[in-house]
């Protein structure tokens, strides 16, 4: 009998730690939208999205092109989110 892999549990614990880290960062803020906190929140969400793509949507074992496309998606979404946020700050 083969033992199940511990990798999903470890990745899940990392995702939980990232979430708890963000919550600690958010609770230490003074309830105003800080640019640094917002950028960190976006980056943490993108890191979590990549972990989820790779580990729980099986992109890690997929063909190389699919792995690269999921990475590209994360980068494009990150650029769009950060770009729109920073543009909004400049316009305001």
C-alpha positions in Angstrom: 0.0 0.0 0.0 1.4 3.4 -0.9 1.3 6.3 1.5 -0.6 9.4 0.3 1.5 12.4 -0.5 1.9 15.1 2.2 2.5 17.8 -0.4 -1.2 19.0 -0.6 -1.3 19.3 3.2 1.9 21.3 3.3 0.7 23.6 0.5 -2.6 24.0 2.2 -0.7 25.0 5.4 1.3 27.5 3.5 -1.9 29.0 2.0 -3.3 29.3 5.5 -0.1 30.9 6.8 -0.3 33.5 4.0 -3.9 34.2 4.8 -3.1 34.6 8.5 -0.1 36.8 7.7 -2.3 39.1 5.7 -4.9 39.2 8.5 -2.1 40.2 10.9 -0.9 42.8 8.5 -4.4 44.1 8.1 -5.2 44.2 11.8 -2.0 46.2 12.4 -3.1 48.9 9.9 -5.0 51.9 11.1 -8.1 51.1 9.1 -7.2 53.3 6.2 -6.3 52.1 2.8 -2.5 52.1 2.7 -0.7 51.7 -0.6 1.8 49.4 0.9 -0.8 47.1 2.5 -2.9 47.1 -0.7 0.1 46.1 -2.8 1.1 43.4 -0.4 -2.4 42.1 -0.4 -2.5 41.9 -4.2 0.9 40.2 -4.3 -0.1 37.6 -1.6 -3.3 36.9 -3.5 -1.2 36.3 -6.7 1.1 34.0 -4.8 -1.8 32.0 -3.5 -3.3 31.8 -7.0 -0.1 30.4 -8.3 0.0 27.8 -5.5 -3.6 26.8 -6.3 -2.9 26.5 -10.0 0.2 24.4 -9.5 -0.9 22.1 -6.7 -4.7 21.8 -6.7 -5.5 22.3 -10.4 -2.7 19.9 -11.4 -0.7 22.4 -13.5 2.5 21.1 -11.9 2.2 17.8 -13.8 0.6 19.3 -16.9 2.5 20.0 -20.2 5.0 22.8 -20.0 2.9 25.1 -22.1 0.0 24.9 -19.7 2.2 25.7 -16.8 3.7 28.7 -18.6 0.2 29.9 -19.5 -1.0 29.8 -15.9 2.1 31.7 -14.9 1.4 34.2 -17.6 -2.2 34.6 -16.4 -1.0 35.3 -12.9 1.4 37.9 -14.2 -1.2 39.6 -16.4 -3.8 39.7 -13.7 -1.2 41.1 -11.3 -0.1 43.8 -13.7 -3.7 44.7 -14.4 -4.6 44.9 -10.7 -1.5 46.8 -9.7 -1.7 49.0 -12.7 -5.3 50.0 -12.2 -4.7 50.6 -8.5 -1.7 52.8 -9.0 -3.4 54.6 -11.9 -6.4 55.3 -9.6 -4.0 56.8 -7.0 -2.4 59.0 -9.6 -5.8 60.2 -11.0 -7.2 60.9 -7.5 
